[in-house]
């Protein structure tokens, strides 16, 4: 029986790298996979899953209107759906991915952030936390050496930003992975 997986972490934990490795493992064994990334995240170009380590691969972009069940019906026989930046999924899309796993027997592995820069759950992450059959926290570390669990947005002077839109695409220049203590003390 297929499952819906959610692999989450703070930024810089290697989520995209892990996704690319899973895709490679399936394909090396002759299986087809479908890779998806959020259209809103264009840091490295549109429709690309890119690891900070360098590996990059084309992927299908999803928006709030993407219908994963229809996409599966258009191209049956896919062994696994892999979704990067899963925090940007809608509640409806996570339910569709849950159906894809449990009714259509296609494993779905989602990678994403759990919370935003204010410590609030993203809609996609909240729904994945509720519905995923298996969840794995991927680890990274804070500058202080503790496990990083938070994503802190910073300004041009590296000061913590506490207000603003939930989504502001950016990499290391805009965000830092920090532990709860450093998040609170910043």
C-alpha positions in Angstrom: 0.0 0.0 0.0 1.4 3.4 -1.0 1.8 6.2 1.6 1.9 10.0 1.8 5.2 11.1 3.3 6.1 14.5 4.6 9.8 15.2 5.1 10.2 18.6 6.7 13.0 20.8 8.1 14.2 24.3 8.5 16.0 25.8 5.5 19.4 24.4 4.5 18.7 20.8 5.8 19.1 19.2 2.4 15.5 18.6 1.5 16.0 19.2 -2.3 19.1 17.1 -2.3 17.3 14.2 -0.7 14.4 14.6 -3.2 16.8 14.5 -6.1 18.5 11.4 -4.6 15.1 9.6 -4.3 14.3 10.4 -7.9 17.7 9.0 -9.0 17.1 5.8 -7.0 13.7 5.2 -8.6 15.0 5.9 -12.1 18.1 3.9 -11.7 15.8 0.9 -11.2 13.8 1.7 -14.3 10.8 3.4 -12.6 9.2 6.7 -13.8 8.8 9.5 -11.3 7.2 12.9 -11.5 8.9 15.8 -9.8 7.0 19.0 -8.8 8.1 22.3 -7.4 6.2 25.4 -6.5 5.9 27.9 -9.3 6.2 30.8 -6.8 9.8 29.7 -5.9 11.9 30.9 -8.9 15.2 31.5 -7.0 17.1 29.2 -9.4 14.7 29.5 -12.4 11.2 28.4 -13.2 10.5 24.7 -12.9 13.8 23.7 -11.4 14.6 21.8 -8.3 18.0 22.9 -7.2 20.1 21.8 -4.3 22.4 24.4 -2.6 25.1 21.8 -3.2 24.7 22.2 -7.0 22.6 19.4 -8.5 19.6 20.7 -10.4 16.8 19.1 -12.3 13.8 20.2 -14.3 10.5 19.6 -12.6 6.8 20.4 -13.3 5.7 23.6 -11.5 2.6 23.6 -9.4 0.3 26.5 -8.6 -2.8 26.6 -6.4 -4.8 25.4 -9.4 -2.7 22.3 -10.1 -4.8 19.1 -10.0 -2.6 16.2 -9.1 -5.3 13.6 -9.6 -5.9 14.8 -13.2 -2.1 14.8 -13.9 -1.9 11.2 -12.7 -4.8 10.2 -14.9 -3.1 11.8 -17.9 0.0 9.7 -17.4 -0.6 6.5 -15.5 2.2 4.2 -14.5 4.3 6.6 -12.6 6.0 4.9 -9.6 6.2 8.0 -7.3 5.2 11.7 -7.1 8.0 13.8 -5.5 7.0 17.3 -4.4 9.5 20.0 -3.4 8.5 23.2 -1.6 5.4 21.3 -0.3 4.6 24.1 2.2 3.1 25.9 -0.8 0.5 23.2 -1.5 -3.2 24.0 -0.8 -5.3 22.0 1.6 -7.2 20.6 -1.4 -4.0 19.5 -3.1 -2.7 17.7 0.0 -6.0 15.8 0.2 -5.6 15.0 -3.5 -2.1 13.7 -2.9 -3.5 11.6 0.0 -6.0 10.1 -2.4 -3.3 9.5 -4.9 -1.4 7.4 -2.3 -4.4 5.6 -0.8 -6.8 5.1 -3.7 -4.5 5.1 -6.7 -1.6 3.4 -4.9 1.1 5.9 -6.0 3.6 6.8 -3.2 3.9 10.6 -2.7 6.9 12.1 -0.9 6.6 15.8 0.0 9.5 17.9 1.1 9.1 21.3 2.7 9.3 23.8 5.5 7.1 23.3 8.5 6.8 26.9 9.6 7.3 30.4 8.2 9.6 33.2 9.6 7.0 34.0 12.3 6.8 30.4 13.5 3.4 29.8 12.0 2.5 26.7 10.0 2.1 27.0 6.2 -1.3 25.7 5.0 0.4 22.9 3.0 2.5 21.9 5.9 -0.4 22.0 8.4 -2.4 19.7 6.2 0.5 17.4 5.6 1.1 17.1 9.3 -2.5 16.1 9.7 -2.7 13.6 6.8 0.8 12.2 6.2 1.2 8.5 6.9 4.9 9.0 7.8 6.7 12.2 8.8 10.5 12.7 9.0 12.2 15.7 10.4 15.4 16.3 8.5 18.1 18.0 10.6 20.3 21.0 10.2 22.1 23.1 12.8 22.0 26.7 14.1 25.1 28.9 14.2 25.2 28.1 18.0 25.4 24.4 17.3 21.9 23.4 18.4 19.4 21.7 16.1 17.8 24.4 13.9 14.0 24.2 13.9 13.0 27.7 12.9 13.4 29.9 9.8 14.3 33.5 10.6 13.9 36.2 8.0 16.6 38.8 8.2 17.0 42.3 6.6 20.0 43.6 4.7 21.7 44.3 8.1 21.2 40.7 9.2 18.5 41.8 11.8 15.5 39.6 12.5 12.3 40.6 10.5 9.1 40.0 12.5 6.4 41.4 10.1 5.5 41.0 6.5 4.0 38.7 4.0 4.2 35.0 4.9 5.8 34.2 1.5 8.9 36.1 0.5 11.2 34.0 -1.7 14.8 34.1 -0.8 17.8 32.1 0.1 20.7 32.6 2.6 20.7 36.4 2.2 17.1 36.6 3.5 16.8 33.6 5.9 18.7 31.8 8.5 18.0 28.4 10.0 18.1 28.8 13.8 17.3 27.0 17.0 14.3 28.1 19.2 16.6 29.9 21.6 18.3 32.0 18.9 15.0 32.6 17.3 13.6 34.1 20.5 16.7 36.0 21.4 17.3 37.7 18.0 
